[in-house]
């Protein structure tokens, strides 16, 4: 069995044969008249008319039979985003010496390989076995592949290799291609929903001097022209979009990439897509109604259904969405009243429940958050977490009924958070105090605590109307796919070998 290096050497020799024959191995143009999907769709009409057509694609298989060679040609075309259609949209090509000439036939055998891209001209017919076929009377090299396609792809046996060579994973696994198409529909349907509701799509800075809008550790880079360090954003322009509320816009949203320099697991990524909207003159109750409607719209548009099996939970978006009280839910599963318990008591409970937590910068907010995440895993949803303590919600408005809780809601789905919203804090004095409290936590070692943004405080002092804000990341898509987040990115970040 020849090695990869030996196979590559053989193909390089064939490349030289092409060049010596005066034939371009990588021409810029093709005279393709039909995609394979179009040829198959109009097959009967084209075959009956015996019309010459030109197809182009990759050679996926090659079989010799006497003085004839059969090829399977695939171009990736598809009229509908359906896995079965993606798999079927290849066509058989028949190459015979009496059609292309003895020299032409032998030349093809000498220099063309599986994985090469080829242009073929001919007429359509159906073989005795019922195979839809194009009989070739001319051909052209479009791109010479120097490496062969693997005979067997890794599948689930080597997920890392699949992700590292994602282009091969897509080529050999139609479900991955289908996932990519669904991912596009997912974000397009979210955008479509919000625009129909009167939201304006905006763009806000990716590079910031003060990273704001989330409890997260940012990536740091250097701006050479201004000679200063800047941060890659950790939210989808939260503070910028709030400034747009100050400016007089009533409904805005942004879909884009954000970055968090934190740990990796099946739910968390460092570089991912997020959507955030801001809605002036609306509160968290109105926000919950809109979000529930939006999730149903996205699920139906992307997957054609409202019922899902996710992480072992049976999820029905069509049923009544529950509401889960933060304090009573933690008390139910851990027997800890977080409003009355001391930090030491909460830490003891974490240890007894064998919950791992970061001891660096440990404080009441982190203790509450770790206890809640333990409880969250037991809740299927769909529903909303409400009444979170103000300590874990530095950007949310205080509840008018209970000064210790925030007007915040989180979408709970299959044991995880899949969306986060607030009645946004618009009191500049309160916001300044909370930023000061966050800075004390940072000084004590909590690297995820938020920084004080003086410019944002000044904007609030000019007045911001009551506003509901909400954000959701591509984690929701991965949950609806019931796959790890990294596998639902097209090209996830991989550590070099």
C-alpha positions in Angstrom: 0.0 0.0 0.0 1.7 3.3 -1.1 2.1 6.0 1.5 0.6 9.4 1.3 3.9 10.9 0.3 4.3 8.3 -2.5 0.8 9.0 -3.8 1.5 12.8 -3.7 4.7 12.3 -5.7 2.8 10.3 -8.3 0.2 13.0 -8.7 2.9 15.7 -9.0 4.3 13.7 -11.9 0.9 13.7 -13.5 0.7 17.5 -12.9 3.9 17.8 -14.9 2.4 15.7 -17.7 -0.5 18.2 -17.9 1.9 21.1 -18.0 4.1 19.5 -20.7 1.0 18.9 -22.8 0.2 22.6 -22.6 -2.9 22.0 -20.6 -3.8 24.2 -17.6 -4.1 22.2 -14.4 -5.9 25.0 -12.6 -7.9 27.1 -15.2 -9.9 30.0 -14.0 -13.0 29.4 -16.1 -15.5 26.6 -16.7 -18.2 26.5 -19.4 -20.6 24.7 -17.0 -24.2 25.0 -18.3 -26.0 23.1 -15.5 -25.4 22.2 -11.9 -25.8 18.4 -11.2 -29.0 19.2 -9.2 -30.4 21.1 -12.2 -29.4 18.3 -14.6 -31.1 15.7 -12.4 -34.2 17.8 -12.0 -34.6 18.3 -15.7 -33.1 14.9 -16.7 -36.0 13.5 -18.7 -36.4 16.7 -20.8 -32.7 17.1 -21.4 -32.2 13.4 -22.2 -35.1 13.3 -24.7 -33.8 16.4 -26.5 -30.3 14.8 -26.6 -29.0 18.3 -25.7 -25.3 18.7 -25.1 -24.7 20.0 -21.6 -21.6 20.8 -19.6 -21.3 19.7 -16.0 -18.4 20.2 -13.5 -17.5 18.6 -10.2 -15.2 16.4 -8.2 -14.5 12.8 -9.2 -15.6 10.8 -6.2 -15.3 7.3 -7.7 -13.8 5.7 -10.8 -14.6 2.2 -12.2 -13.1 0.6 -15.4 -15.1 -1.7 -17.5 -13.5 -2.9 -20.7 -12.9 0.1 -23.0 -15.1 2.3 -20.8 -14.6 4.1 -17.5 -17.5 5.1 -15.2 -17.1 8.1 -12.9 -19.2 9.5 -10.0 -19.2 13.3 -10.2 -20.3 15.4 -7.3 -20.6 19.3 -7.3 -22.3 20.0 -4.0 -25.4 21.5 -5.6 -28.7 21.0 -4.0 -32.1 22.6 -4.7 -33.4 21.9 -1.1 -31.5 21.8 2.2 -32.2 18.2 2.7 -29.7 15.5 3.8 -31.1 12.9 1.3 -30.9 15.3 -1.6 -27.3 16.4 -0.7 -26.3 12.7 -0.7 -28.1 11.9 -4.0 -26.9 14.9 -6.0 -24.1 13.2 -7.9 -24.2 11.9 -11.4 -22.5 9.0 -13.2 -20.3 9.9 -16.2 -19.5 7.4 -18.9 -16.2 7.9 -20.7 -15.5 5.7 -23.8 -12.7 5.7 -26.3 -15.0 5.9 -29.3 -16.4 9.2 -28.0 -13.3 11.0 -26.8 -10.8 9.1 -29.1 -8.1 6.6 -28.1 -5.5 9.3 -27.2 -8.1 11.3 -25.3 -9.2 8.2 -23.4 -5.7 7.1 -22.5 -4.7 10.6 -21.5 -7.6 10.7 -19.1 -6.5 7.4 -17.5 -2.9 8.7 -17.3 -3.4 12.0 -15.6 -6.9 12.1 -13.9 -7.5 10.8 -10.4 -10.2 10.5 -7.9 -10.6 13.9 -6.1 -9.7 15.9 -9.2 -12.2 18.5 -10.4 -13.3 17.9 -14.0 -15.5 19.6 -16.6 -17.4 17.1 -18.8 -19.5 17.8 -21.9 -22.0 15.3 -23.2 -25.6 14.0 -23.4 -27.8 12.5 -20.8 -29.2 8.9 -20.9 -30.3 6.2 -18.6 -28.4 2.9 -18.4 -30.0 -0.5 -18.5 -29.7 -0.6 -14.7 -31.6 2.6 -14.5 -28.6 4.8 -13.6 -28.9 8.5 -14.7 -25.7 9.1 -16.7 -23.9 11.6 -18.9 -22.1 10.2 -21.9 -18.9 12.2 -22.2 -17.6 13.5 -25.6 -15.2 16.0 -24.2 -13.6 16.8 -20.9 -11.3 19.3 -19.2 -9.2 19.4 -16.0 -10.5 22.1 -13.6 -8.3 21.4 -10.6 -5.7 18.7 -10.0 -5.8 17.3 -6.5 -2.3 16.4 -5.2 -3.7 14.4 -2.2 -6.1 11.5 -2.5 -9.4 11.4 -0.6 -9.3 9.0 2.4 -10.8 5.6 1.7 -12.5 5.6 5.1 -13.2 8.8 7.0 -12.8 9.0 10.7 -16.5 9.3 11.7 -17.1 9.4 15.4 -13.9 7.4 16.1 -11.7 10.5 15.9 -13.7 13.7 16.5 -10.6 15.8 16.8 -9.4 14.8 13.3 -12.8 15.4 11.9 -12.9 19.0 13.3 -9.3 19.6 12.3 -10.0 18.6 8.7 -13.5 19.9 8.6 -13.6 20.1 4.8 -13.3 16.3 4.6 -15.8 15.8 7.3 -18.3 18.0 5.3 -17.5 16.1 2.1 -18.0 12.6 3.6 -20.7 13.4 6.1 -23.9 14.9 4.6 -25.3 15.4 8.2 -22.5 18.0 8.8 -23.4 19.8 5.6 -27.0 19.7 6.6 -26.0 21.2 10.0 -24.2 24.0 8.3 -27.3 24.8 6.2 -29.5 24.7 9.3 -27.1 27.0 11.1 -27.6 29.6 8.4 -31.4 29.2 8.6 -31.2 29.5 12.4 -29.6 33.0 12.3 -31.5 34.1 9.3 -34.8 33.3 11.0 -33.8 35.1 14.1 -32.9 38.2 12.1 -36.2 37.9 10.1 -38.2 37.7 13.3 -36.7 40.7 14.9 -36.9 42.8 11.7 -40.6 41.9 11.4 -41.0 43.1 14.9 -39.6 46.5 14.0 -36.0 46.1 15.3 -33.1 47.8 13.6 -30.0 45.8 12.9 -26.8 47.7 14.0 -23.1 47.2 14.3 -21.0 48.1 17.3 -17.3 48.0 18.0 -15.5 44.7 18.3 -12.4 46.4 19.9 -13.1 48.2 23.2 -11.0 50.1 25.7 -13.3 48.9 28.5 -14.8 45.4 27.9 -18.4 45.6 29.2 -21.8 43.9 29.2 -20.9 40.5 30.9 -19.0 38.8 33.7 -16.2 37.4 31.6 -12.5 37.4 31.0 -11.6 39.2 27.7 -8.9 38.7 25.1 -6.3 41.5 25.1 -4.5 42.8 22.0 -2.5 45.9 21.1 -3.6 48.7 18.9 -0.3 49.8 17.1 -1.6 53.0 15.6 -2.9 54.4 19.0 -0.2 52.5 21.0 -2.6 51.1 23.6 -4.0 47.8 24.7 -7.6 47.1 23.7 -10.0 44.2 24.3 -12.1 42.0 22.1 -15.7 42.4 23.1 -17.3 40.0 25.5 -20.9 41.0 24.8 -22.8 41.9 21.6 -22.4 45.6 22.1 -24.5 45.8 25.3 -23.3 49.2 26.5 -23.2 50.6 23.0 -26.7 49.5 22.2 -27.9 51.1 25.5 -26.2 54.3 24.3 -28.4 54.0 21.2 -31.4 53.9 23.6 -30.1 57.1 25.1 -29.8 58.5 21.5 -33.5 57.8 20.9 -33.6 54.5 19.0 -36.4 52.3 20.3 -35.5 48.8 19.0 -32.1 47.6 18.0 -30.3 44.3 17.7 -26.9 42.9 16.6 -25.8 39.5 15.5 -22.0 39.0 15.4 -18.9 37.4 17.0 -17.8 37.9 20.6 -14.9 36.5 22.5 -14.3 35.2 26.0 -10.9 34.0 27.2 -12.2 31.3 29.4 -12.5 27.5 29.7 -13.8 25.1 27.0 -16.4 22.5 27.4 -19.4 21.1 25.5 -21.4 24.4 26.1 -18.7 27.1 26.2 -16.5 28.5 23.4 -14.1 31.4 23.2 -15.1 32.7 19.8 -18.8 32.4 18.9 -21.9 34.1 17.5 -24.3 36.0 19.7 -27.4 38.1 19.3 -28.5 40.9 21.6 -31.6 43.1 21.3 -32.6 46.2 23.2 -36.2 47.4 23.4 -37.0 50.8 24.8 -40.1 51.3 26.9 -40.4 47.6 27.5 -39.8 45.5 30.7 -38.7 41.9 31.4 -42.3 40.7 31.3 -42.7 41.9 27.8 -39.3 40.6 27.0 -40.2 37.1 28.1 -43.3 37.1 25.9 -41.2 38.2 22.9 -38.4 35.7 23.5 -40.8 32.8 23.8 -42.5 33.7 20.5 -39.0 34.1 18.9 -37.8 30.7 20.0 -40.9 29.0 18.7 -40.4 30.9 15.4 -36.8 29.9 15.1 -37.4 26.2 16.0 -40.2 25.9 13.4 -38.3 27.7 10.7 -35.0 25.9 11.2 -36.2 22.4 12.2 -39.8 22.3 11.2 -40.9 21.2 14.7 -41.4 22.3 18.3 -40.6 19.1 20.1 -37.0 18.0 20.6 -34.9 15.5 22.5 -32.0 17.4 24.1 -29.4 16.1 26.6 -31.8 13.4 27.7 -34.7 15.8 28.2 -37.9 15.8 26.2 -38.5 19.5 25.2 -41.7 20.9 23.9 -41.6 24.6 23.0 -45.3 24.5 22.3 -46.3 23.8 25.9 -46.7 26.5 28.6 -43.3 27.8 29.6 -42.6 27.6 33.3 -41.1 30.2 35.6 -38.4 29.2 38.2 -37.7 31.3 41.2 -33.9 31.5 41.8 -33.9 31.4 45.6 -36.6 28.7 46.1 -35.2 26.5 43.3 -31.7 26.5 45.0 -33.4 25.8 48.4 -35.4 22.9 46.8 -32.3 21.1 45.5 -29.6 22.1 48.1 -31.5 23.0 51.3 -29.6 26.4 51.3 -31.4 29.7 51.6 -28.9 31.9 49.8 -30.5 35.1 51.1 -29.8 34.1 54.7 -26.8 31.8 54.5 -23.3 33.1 55.1 -20.5 32.7 52.6 -19.0 30.0 54.8 -22.3 28.1 54.8 -22.7 28.3 51.1 -19.1 27.1 50.6 -19.7 24.1 53.0 -22.8 23.2 50.9 -20.7 23.3 47.7 -18.2 20.9 49.2 -20.9 18.6 50.5 -22.5 18.5 47.1 -19.0 17.8 45.6 -19.4 20.9 43.3 -16.1 22.1 41.9 -15.5 25.8 42.1 -12.7 28.3 41.6 -11.4 29.4 45.0 -9.6 32.4 43.5 -11.7 35.5 44.1 -14.4 33.4 45.7 -17.3 35.6 47.0 -21.0 35.5 47.6 -21.9 36.0 44.0 -19.7 33.2 42.8 -21.1 30.9 45.6 -24.7 31.6 44.6 -23.8 31.1 40.9 -22.2 27.7 41.6 -25.1 26.5 43.6 -27.6 27.6 40.9 -25.6 25.9 38.2 -25.8 22.6 40.2 -29.6 23.0 40.4 -30.0 24.1 36.8 -28.9 20.7 35.5 -32.0 19.1 36.9 -34.5 21.4 35.0 -35.6 20.5 31.5 -37.7 23.5 30.6 -38.5 25.4 28.5 -39.0 28.1 31.0 -37.6 31.3 32.6 -35.4 31.7 35.7 -36.6 34.8 37.6 -35.8 36.8 40.8 -32.0 36.4 40.7 -30.2 38.2 43.5 -28.8 41.7 42.7 -25.2 40.4 43.5 -25.2 38.3 40.3 -26.9 40.8 38.1 -24.8 44.0 38.1 -26.5 45.5 35.0 -30.1 44.7 35.8 -32.7 47.0 37.3 -33.7 46.2 40.9 -37.1 44.7 41.4 -39.7 47.2 42.7 -41.2 44.4 44.8 -37.9 43.2 46.4 -34.9 45.4 46.5 -32.6 42.4 46.8 -33.5 40.8 43.5 -33.1 41.9 39.9 -35.6 42.2 37.1 -33.8 39.6 35.1 -34.8 36.4 33.2 -32.9 33.5 31.8 -34.1 30.9 29.3 -33.7 27.4 30.9 -33.5 24.6 28.4 -32.3 21.0 29.0 -30.4 21.9 32.2 -28.6 25.0 30.9 -29.0 28.7 30.3 -29.9 29.5 26.7 -30.6 33.2 26.8 -30.3 36.0 29.3 -32.4 39.2 29.6 -33.0 42.2 31.9 -35.1 45.2 32.6 -31.9 47.2 32.1 -30.5 49.4 34.8 -30.9 53.0 33.8 -30.3 54.7 37.1 -26.8 56.2 36.7 -26.2 56.6 40.5 -27.1 52.9 41.1 -25.0 51.8 38.1 -22.0 53.7 39.4 -22.3 52.1 42.8 -22.5 48.6 41.3 -19.5 49.2 39.1 -17.6 50.2 42.2 -18.7 47.0 43.9 -17.6 45.0 40.9 -14.2 46.7 41.0 -13.8 45.7 44.7 -14.4 42.1 43.6 -11.8 42.4 40.8 -9.3 43.8 43.3 -10.0 40.8 45.5 -9.1 38.4 42.6 -12.4 37.9 40.7 -11.1 38.3 37.1 -14.7 37.9 35.7 -16.1 40.9 37.6 -17.1 43.8 35.5 -15.0 47.0 34.9 -16.2 50.5 35.5 -17.1 52.3 32.3 -17.1 56.0 33.0 -18.3 56.9 29.5 -21.4 54.6 29.9 -22.2 56.2 33.3 -22.1 59.7 31.6 -24.4 58.4 28.8 -26.9 57.2 31.5 -26.8 60.6 33.2 -28.2 62.0 29.9 -31.2 59.7 30.5 -32.1 56.3 29.2 -35.7 55.2 28.9 -36.9 52.0 30.6 -35.4 49.2 28.4 -35.5 45.4 28.1 -32.3 43.8 26.8 -31.8 40.1 25.8 -29.0 38.0 24.5 -28.6 34.5 23.1 -25.6 32.7 21.7 -25.1 29.9 19.2 -25.4 27.5 22.3 -29.1 27.5 21.5 -28.5 26.1 18.1 -26.2 23.4 19.4 -28.8 22.4 21.9 -31.5 22.2 19.3 -29.1 20.0 17.3 -28.3 18.1 20.5 -24.6 18.3 19.8 -21.6 19.9 21.6 -21.1 23.5 20.8 -17.8 23.0 19.1 -19.2 20.4 16.7 -21.8 22.9 15.6 -19.3 25.5 14.5 -18.2 25.2 10.9 -14.5 25.6 11.7 -13.9 25.5 15.4 -10.6 26.7 16.9 -8.1 23.8 17.1 -4.8 23.7 18.8 -2.0 23.2 16.2 -0.4 19.7 16.2 
